[in-house]
Amino acid sequence: MAATTAEAAGLQINLPSHQDVLSVPAAQEPSSPLPKSFGCLLFPEFQALDVFGPLDALNVLSMRQENMTLAMLARTLEPVSTKVTNPAYNPLNTTFGQQVLPSHTFTDAPPLDVLIVPGGIGTEADVGAEIDFIRRTYPSLQYIIGVCTGAGLLARAGLLDGRNATTNKALWDLTTALGPRVHWITHARWVQDGNVWTSSGVSAGLDALFAWMKAVFGNDTATHVANVLEYERNLNASWDPFADLWNLTQA
């Protein structure tokens, strides 16, 4: 193994190189081709961590999984902002936020294996084009991952009908009303039903992504990526103190 050598008090100390730290163990032979082409849906007022948490884990994964690609998808190629404009959620009228430049529009999106759908206040605005894109893209996907209230977009697209799913607990009533034919599970950090994954609110998207990574690329890979990020994974999908915090009845 390549190592950086340091001398201290007459002792030779071998430290792993940066390349060794980032080296992800090879996944076991999959029963189906590993996903290569990833997409992330963007819309105004998306929740930043819903996007950047899962994507940073995939950034690390891409360093040792060949030919991974990422498309940032929006209606246009104009910058998409996290800035909240809805006065009900932004009474101070703060302009604080970040912008992301899309790489593709919904009309020129490349073929995708995995689509990440974030949540955020923007899911309460006009998201008809986003829902249409989800609906027509899903049949060709290997997996779709709905983070936080992004599960509401999946529900409105009809993807969750008859499936188990979860979503943000603070906005539970508002989001679950969008999917009356969905079996919504209150006490869940994340839920997998077939090739559809949904997570609880915001930070739970990272736990869902790691659970998905474990299922697809193997536990060694998921553990290694989490260690690189110095992130302690929640391994129990039913661990959900926020459901109790928001007084949700077990379902």
N, C-alpha and C positions, 0 to 999 in steps of 0.2 A: 504494500500500500504506500502511495506517495505520502511523505510526511515532511513537515517543517521541523528542523532541529534547533533546539535552544539549549544553551549552556547555563546552568544555574548551580552555584555552590559546588562546582565540580561534577554535577550530575548531568547526564544527557536526558533531556525531556523531549519526547516525540509528540508533537501535536498534529492533528489531522489537518490536511490542506483544505482550502476553501472548496476545491473540487470534490474532495472526499465527503465533506459535509453535505453538499448538495446532491451527491450521487444517490439516486433513488433505486432501491432494489428492483430487479426485473420482476414483472408480474408473472404469475403462473400462466401456463398456456390456457387461453380463454376458450370457452365453448363457442363463442361468436367473436367476430372481429372487434378489437378494442376501438372505442370512439376516437376519432381524430379531429373532427370539425366541430368546433364549439361556437355557439352564438349567445349573445346576451341582449335582451330586449331593453331599450331605453325609452323613456317618456318624461316630459317635464314633471318635476317634483318627485322623482324616484328617490327611494331611501338609499343613501350612499353605501352603508354597510351591507345592504342586501346584494349589492353588485360587487363591491370591492373585497368583501370577505371571501366569498367563493372564488373570485377571480385570482386573488393572491395565492390561494392554495393551488389553483391550476397553473399559475405562473411557475411555481416550484416544480410541479409535476412535469411541465413541458420541457424542463431542462434535461430530462432523461427518458421521455417518451417521444419517439420520433414522429415528426411531421404533424404535430398538433397545431391547429390554426384557430384563430379567434376572430369572429365578426361581431362588431358592435352595431346593433341594428336599431334604426329609428325611422320616422316618417320621412325626414329629409336629412341632408348632411350638415345641417346647421348644428351648432353646439347645443347640447341638452343639459339643462341646469337642474340641480337639486333644490334650488331656492324655492321656498314655500310661498306661494302667492295667495293661498286661500286664507282670508282674514280670520276664519273660525279657528285656524290652527296657528296663525301668526299675528296675534293682536298687537305686537310691537312693530310690525311691518319691517322686520329685519331683512336686509338684502344679503345676509351671509349665505354662502353656498358654493358649490363647485360646478364646473362644466365639463362635459365629456364630448369629444368629437366622434360622431359615428363613423364607421368605415363603410357601411352599406345602408341602403334604404330597404324598405319592405319589398320594393319591386325588383331590386337587383341582388337580393340576398343569395349567397352561395348555398349549395346543398349542406345541410347540417346533420350531425349525429346527435348533438345535445343542445337543448335550448334552456337557458336560465331566464326565468321571469321574476323580476324583483317586485316588491311592493312599494308602498309610499303613499303620501297624500295624493299624488297624481292619479292614483287608481280611482279616485272619486270624480275625476274630471271626464272629459270626452276621450275615451280610449277605444272607440269603435274600430279604428284602423288596427290598433294593436291586437284586439280580440280576433279580428278577421285574420290577421297574420298567424296568430297562434293556431286558430282552427284549421287553416289550410296547410300549415307546416307540420303539425303533429303527426299525420299519418306516415311521414317519411323519416321521423326521428327514431333513434334508438331509445332516448330518454328525454324527459322534460322535468325540470326542477322548478317548482314554484316556491318562492321565498316570501314569508310574511304574508301581507295582503295580496301578493302576486297570485296566491291561491284563488282569490276572488276572480281574477282575470281568467284563470283556467276554468273555473266554474261557469263563468259567463260564456266561455267558448264551448261548453258542453263536455269538456274532457273529464270532468269529475263525476258525471252522472253515474250513480250506482257504485261509486268507489268510496274507499275510506280516505279521509284527508284531514288536515289541520291547518290552522292559520294563526295570525296574531291574536293574543288573548285580550289585549286592551280594546281591540276593535272587533271582537268576536261577533256580536249581534249584527253589526253592519255588514261584515263580510260574509257570514254564513247565510244571511238572507238572500245572497246572490245565487246560492246553489241549493234550492229546496230538495233536490233529488240526490244530494250528497250525504254520505254518512260522516258527519263531522265529529271528530274525536277531540274532546276538550283537553284531556291530560296527555299531551304528546309533545315532545320536543320536535319530532319529525315523524312522518308517516310515509311508508312505501306501499303502493298498490300497483302491482305490475311494473310498468316502465314509467310510472308517474310518481314523483316524489314531491311532498309538500312539507314546509317547515312552519314552526311557530314564528314569533316575531323577531325580526331584525337579526340579532346575533345568532339565533338558532339556525339561520341559513348556513353558517359555517359548519355546525354540527351535522346538518343534513348532507352537506357536500362531502364531509369526511366519511359519513356512513355510506353514501353512494360510492365514494372512491374505494372504500373497503370492499364493497360488493362487486365492483367491476375490476379493480386493479389489484386487489388483495390487501390483507391487513398489514403486511410488512410495508407496503408502499404508503398506505394511509398513515401509519404510525410514523414513518420516516418524514413525510411531508409535514405532519403536525409538529414533530420535533424541530425541524428546520425553522418553522414559524414560532417555536416556543409556545405552542398552544396546547392546553390540556383539553383533550376531547371529552365530551359527554357521551358515554357509550350506551346509556340507557335511554331508549327512545321514549319511555313513559315518564322520565324525569321532567316534571313541569311545575315548579313552584308558582309560576305566574298565573296558571289557571286558578289556583287557590287565592292568589293575590286579588284577582279580578272576580272572585266569588262565582266561578263557573261550576256547575254541577257535573259530576263525573259522567261521562258518556263514552 
